[in-house]
Amino acid sequence: MQANAAEGSPNREHSRVHGVLVTYRRPDDLAVTLQALARQTRQLDSLVVVDNDPARSARSIVGEALGAEYVAAGDNLGPAGGLQLGVSRVILDADDNDWIVFLDDDDPPESDDQVRSLLAFAEASRAKVRRLGAVGLVGARYDRRRGRIHRVPDDELSGLVRVDYIGGGQFPLYSAAAVRSVGVPRADLFFGFDDLEFGLQLRAAGWDLVTDGDTWRTLRDSHARMGLTSADLRSRNALPPWRAYYSTRNQIVIARAHGTRLAPWFSVVLAVGRVARSATQRSRWPTTRAMSRGLVDGMLSRVGRRMTPT
């Protein structure tokens, strides 16, 4: 995908948009997402697809997407490792005023105007925010004292809304200058909350992350999510064991890296409570064991791929 590529100096007038898409054994989803990207009224200027499947199952599908660069990871690096690999490739060709969008293989754009509208919002926001690090559809805030994620209240969804991270699958557009300043995403988290950790890295370096509150409010309303609280959205006990493991572990690891001195202990107390509740349900015992293991590994900072996704 090389349509609309701009030419000129590193300070070219028009920003480019570089895509990084990580996929793992979801050929049908990937094909749908690539087709949706091809229909965009504003095409990506470049697209790198990182295939985490050692069998390279996505190679033929990506080969049919004109202009997309296929990168075989050689092993399952997880979404975090795949993003690190892909961003390392695109940042070499990106100018500081360009944007890098992180894409999921199973989250195609909901409209054919998605890239154009977000790019327009990003460019307009640059005139209002001195150090704009990223924009996106949906985000959240982080309580550094307790190591917890907080949902932005409904009544704040208007105009520019500052957040601490842009959610995965929410079309985050990162400023290439911001990415270059903090480095590529952290790969050793493997799965889950890597988007949170990257957002907190940018915030720590003085970059702002914003969303369009009016668009966010419309999305929340269309998905019947108005009036919900953070507690309504917590369903870790319903996750498969391997996801529960990474979710538990990575939240503690992130609290240790970006929270206050007491944040990891708040995270541990919350995790212990979740383990105790899960243990009361016999059908949840595999998840209970996985969360317990994640709790221990989080406190010991054991990262990387330590449980195989199934």
C-alpha positions as CSV (number, residue, x, y, z in Angstrom):
1,M,0.0,0.0,0.0
2,Q,1.9,3.0,-1.3
3,A,-0.8,5.3,-2.4
4,N,-0.6,9.0,-1.6
5,A,3.1,8.7,-0.6
6,A,4.6,12.2,-0.2
7,E,8.0,13.1,-1.5
8,G,10.5,15.7,-0.4
9,S,12.6,16.6,2.6
10,P,12.3,15.3,6.2
11,N,10.1,18.4,6.8
12,R,7.7,17.6,4.0
13,E,4.4,19.5,4.1
14,H,2.2,16.5,4.2
15,S,2.5,13.8,6.8
16,R,2.5,10.2,5.9
17,V,0.8,7.3,7.7
18,H,2.8,4.1,8.2
19,G,0.9,1.0,9.4
20,V,2.2,-1.9,11.5
21,L,-0.1,-5.0,11.6
22,V,0.6,-8.1,13.7
23,T,-1.1,-11.3,12.9
24,Y,-1.1,-14.9,14.3
25,R,-3.0,-17.7,12.6
26,R,-6.1,-15.8,11.7
27,P,-6.0,-15.8,7.9
28,D,-9.7,-15.1,7.4
29,D,-9.6,-12.1,9.8
30,L,-6.4,-10.8,8.3
31,A,-7.9,-11.0,4.8
32,V,-11.0,-9.0,5.9
33,T,-8.8,-6.4,7.6
34,L,-6.5,-6.0,4.6
35,Q,-9.5,-5.6,2.3
36,A,-11.0,-2.9,4.7
37,L,-7.7,-1.1,4.6
38,A,-7.6,-1.2,0.8
39,R,-11.0,0.5,0.7
40,Q,-9.9,3.4,2.8
41,T,-10.5,6.8,1.2
42,R,-7.1,7.8,2.5
43,Q,-4.7,4.9,1.9
44,L,-1.8,4.1,4.2
45,D,1.5,5.2,2.7
46,S,3.2,2.0,3.9
47,L,2.1,-1.2,5.7
48,V,4.3,-3.8,7.4
49,V,2.6,-7.0,8.3
50,V,4.4,-9.1,11.0
51,D,3.5,-12.8,10.9
52,N,4.0,-14.4,14.3
53,D,3.2,-17.9,12.9
54,P,6.4,-19.9,12.4
55,A,4.6,-21.7,9.6
56,R,4.2,-18.3,7.8
57,S,0.5,-18.9,7.2
58,A,-0.1,-15.2,6.4
59,R,2.5,-15.0,3.6
60,S,0.2,-15.7,0.7
61,I,-2.6,-13.4,2.0
62,V,-0.2,-10.5,2.5
63,G,1.3,-11.1,-0.9
64,E,-2.0,-10.3,-2.5
65,A,-2.1,-6.9,-0.7
66,L,-0.3,-4.6,-3.2
67,G,2.5,-2.7,-1.6
68,A,2.4,-4.4,1.9
69,E,5.7,-5.6,3.3
70,Y,5.6,-9.1,4.8
71,V,7.9,-9.8,7.7
72,A,8.2,-13.3,9.1
73,A,8.9,-13.1,12.9
74,G,10.2,-16.7,12.9
75,D,8.4,-17.4,16.2
76,N,5.4,-16.3,18.1
77,L,6.6,-13.0,19.6
78,G,3.1,-12.0,20.8
79,P,1.5,-8.7,19.9
80,A,4.1,-6.8,21.9
81,G,7.1,-8.5,20.2
82,G,5.4,-8.2,16.8
83,L,4.9,-4.5,17.2
84,Q,8.4,-4.0,18.3
85,L,9.7,-5.8,15.2
86,G,7.3,-3.9,12.8
87,V,7.9,-0.5,14.3
88,S,11.6,-1.0,14.1
89,R,11.2,-1.4,10.4
90,V,8.9,1.6,9.7
91,I,10.6,4.1,11.9
92,L,13.7,3.9,9.6
93,D,11.7,5.5,6.8
94,A,9.4,7.8,8.9
95,D,10.0,11.5,9.2
96,D,9.3,13.2,12.5
97,N,6.0,14.7,11.3
98,D,4.7,11.3,10.1
99,W,2.3,9.0,11.9
100,I,2.5,5.3,12.8
101,V,-0.7,3.4,13.3
102,F,-0.8,0.1,15.2
103,L,-3.3,-2.4,13.7
104,D,-4.8,-5.7,14.8
105,D,-5.6,-8.5,12.4
106,D,-9.1,-8.9,13.8
107,D,-10.0,-5.2,14.2
108,P,-10.7,-3.8,10.7
109,P,-11.6,-0.1,10.4
110,E,-15.4,0.3,10.9
111,S,-15.7,2.8,8.1
112,D,-13.9,3.5,4.8
113,D,-13.1,7.0,6.0
114,Q,-11.4,5.8,9.3
115,V,-7.8,6.7,8.3
116,R,-8.7,10.0,6.7
117,S,-10.8,11.2,9.7
118,L,-8.3,10.2,12.3
119,L,-5.4,11.8,10.3
120,A,-7.4,15.0,10.0
121,F,-8.0,15.0,13.8
122,A,-4.3,14.3,14.5
123,E,-3.2,17.2,12.3
124,A,-5.7,19.6,13.8
125,S,-4.7,18.5,17.3
126,R,-1.1,19.3,16.6
127,A,-2.1,23.0,16.5
128,K,-3.6,22.8,19.9
129,V,-1.3,20.4,21.8
130,R,2.3,21.4,22.1
131,R,3.8,17.9,22.4
132,L,1.3,15.6,20.7
133,G,2.4,12.0,21.0
134,A,-0.7,10.1,19.8
135,V,-4.3,10.2,18.9
136,G,-6.9,7.4,18.7
137,L,-10.5,6.4,19.0
138,V,-10.7,5.3,22.6
139,G,-8.3,5.5,25.6
140,A,-8.2,5.4,29.4
141,R,-6.3,6.9,32.3
142,Y,-3.9,5.3,34.7
143,D,-3.8,5.7,38.5
144,R,-0.1,5.6,39.3
145,R,-0.7,5.5,43.0
146,R,-2.8,2.3,42.9
147,G,-1.6,0.9,39.6
148,R,-5.1,0.8,38.2
149,I,-6.8,1.7,34.9
150,H,-9.6,4.2,35.1
151,R,-12.4,4.6,32.6
152,V,-13.0,8.2,31.4
153,P,-16.4,9.3,32.7
154,D,-19.2,9.9,30.1
155,D,-19.5,13.5,31.0
156,E,-15.9,14.2,30.0
157,L,-16.4,13.0,26.4
158,S,-16.4,16.3,24.6
159,G,-13.7,18.1,22.6
160,L,-10.0,17.1,23.2
161,V,-9.8,14.4,25.9
162,R,-6.4,13.7,27.4
163,V,-5.6,10.0,28.3
164,D,-2.7,8.0,29.4
165,Y,-2.9,5.4,26.6
166,I,-4.9,4.5,23.5
167,G,-6.5,1.1,23.6
168,G,-5.4,-1.7,21.3
169,G,-7.6,-2.0,18.3
170,Q,-8.6,1.6,18.6
171,F,-6.5,2.9,15.7
172,P,-3.8,4.6,17.7
173,L,-1.8,7.0,15.5
174,Y,1.6,7.7,17.1
175,S,3.8,10.6,16.2
176,A,7.0,9.3,14.6
177,A,8.9,11.9,16.6
178,A,7.4,10.6,19.8
179,V,8.2,7.0,19.0
180,R,11.7,7.9,18.1
181,S,12.2,9.7,21.4
182,V,11.1,6.8,23.6
183,G,12.1,3.8,21.4
184,V,10.1,0.9,20.1
185,P,7.3,-0.8,22.2
186,R,8.4,-3.2,24.9
187,A,8.5,-6.7,23.6
188,D,8.9,-8.7,26.8
189,L,5.4,-8.2,27.9
190,F,4.4,-10.6,25.1
191,F,0.6,-10.2,25.4
192,G,-1.6,-7.7,27.1
193,F,-1.3,-4.2,28.3
194,D,1.7,-3.5,26.0
195,D,-0.4,-0.5,24.7
196,L,-0.7,0.8,28.3
197,E,3.0,0.4,28.9
198,F,3.9,2.3,25.7
199,G,1.4,5.0,26.4
200,L,2.9,5.5,29.9
201,Q,6.4,5.6,28.4
202,L,5.3,8.5,26.1
203,R,3.6,10.3,29.0
204,A,6.7,10.0,31.2
205,A,8.7,11.6,28.3
206,G,6.3,14.6,28.3
207,W,4.1,13.6,25.3
208,D,0.3,14.1,25.4
209,L,-2.2,11.5,24.1
210,V,-5.6,12.7,23.1
211,T,-8.9,11.4,21.7
212,D,-11.8,13.2,20.1
213,G,-14.3,13.2,22.9
214,D,-17.4,13.7,20.7
215,T,-16.5,10.8,18.4
216,W,-15.7,8.6,21.5
217,R,-19.1,9.5,23.0
218,T,-20.9,8.5,19.8
219,L,-19.0,5.2,19.7
220,R,-19.7,4.5,23.4
221,D,-23.4,5.2,22.8
222,S,-23.6,3.0,19.7
223,H,-22.1,0.1,21.6
224,A,-24.5,0.5,24.6
225,R,-21.6,1.4,26.9
226,M,-22.8,4.6,28.4
227,G,-23.3,4.7,32.1
228,L,-20.9,1.8,32.8
229,T,-18.2,1.9,35.5
230,S,-14.7,0.4,35.5
231,A,-16.1,-2.3,37.8
232,D,-18.6,-3.2,35.1
233,L,-15.9,-3.9,32.6
234,R,-13.7,-6.1,34.8
235,S,-14.1,-9.8,33.8
236,R,-10.7,-11.3,34.2
237,N,-12.1,-14.5,35.7
238,A,-13.9,-15.1,32.4
239,L,-10.7,-15.1,30.5
240,P,-9.0,-18.3,29.3
241,P,-6.1,-19.2,31.6
242,W,-3.3,-18.0,29.4
243,R,-4.9,-14.5,29.0
244,A,-5.6,-14.3,32.7
245,Y,-1.9,-15.1,33.4
246,Y,-0.5,-12.3,31.2
247,S,-3.2,-9.8,32.3
248,T,-2.3,-10.4,36.0
249,R,1.4,-10.5,35.5
250,N,1.7,-7.5,33.2
251,Q,-0.4,-5.2,35.3
252,I,2.0,-5.8,38.2
253,V,5.0,-5.4,36.0
254,I,3.7,-2.1,34.7
255,A,2.8,-0.9,38.2
256,R,6.4,-1.6,39.3
257,A,7.7,0.4,36.3
258,H,5.3,3.3,36.2
259,G,3.5,3.5,39.5
260,T,4.5,4.9,42.9
261,R,6.3,2.8,45.4
262,L,3.0,1.3,46.7
263,A,1.4,0.7,43.3
264,P,2.7,-2.9,42.9
265,W,1.3,-3.8,46.3
266,F,-2.1,-2.4,45.5
267,S,-1.9,-4.5,42.3
268,V,-1.0,-7.6,44.2
269,V,-3.8,-7.1,46.7
270,L,-6.3,-6.8,43.8
271,A,-4.8,-9.9,42.1
272,V,-5.1,-11.9,45.4
273,G,-8.8,-10.9,45.6
274,R,-9.4,-12.1,42.0
275,V,-7.6,-15.4,42.7
276,A,-9.7,-16.0,45.8
277,R,-13.0,-15.3,44.0
278,S,-12.0,-17.5,41.1
279,A,-11.0,-20.4,43.5
280,T,-14.6,-20.6,44.7
281,Q,-15.6,-21.9,41.3
282,R,-14.3,-25.3,40.4
283,S,-14.7,-24.7,36.7
284,R,-12.3,-21.7,37.1
285,W,-9.5,-23.6,38.8
286,P,-7.2,-23.5,35.6
287,T,-7.7,-19.8,35.5
288,T,-7.1,-19.6,39.3
289,R,-3.7,-21.4,38.8
290,A,-2.8,-19.2,35.9
291,M,-3.6,-15.9,37.8
292,S,-1.6,-17.2,40.8
293,R,1.4,-17.9,38.6
294,G,1.0,-14.5,37.0
295,L,0.9,-12.8,40.4
296,V,4.2,-14.5,41.4
297,D,5.9,-13.8,38.1
298,G,4.8,-10.2,38.2
299,M,6.4,-9.6,41.6
300,L,9.6,-11.3,40.5
301,S,9.6,-9.4,37.1
302,R,9.6,-12.7,35.1
303,V,8.6,-11.5,31.7
304,G,8.6,-12.9,28.2
305,R,6.5,-15.8,26.8
306,R,6.0,-18.0,29.8
307,M,2.7,-19.5,29.0
308,T,1.7,-20.7,25.5
309,P,-1.5,-19.2,24.0
310,T,-4.1,-21.8,23.1
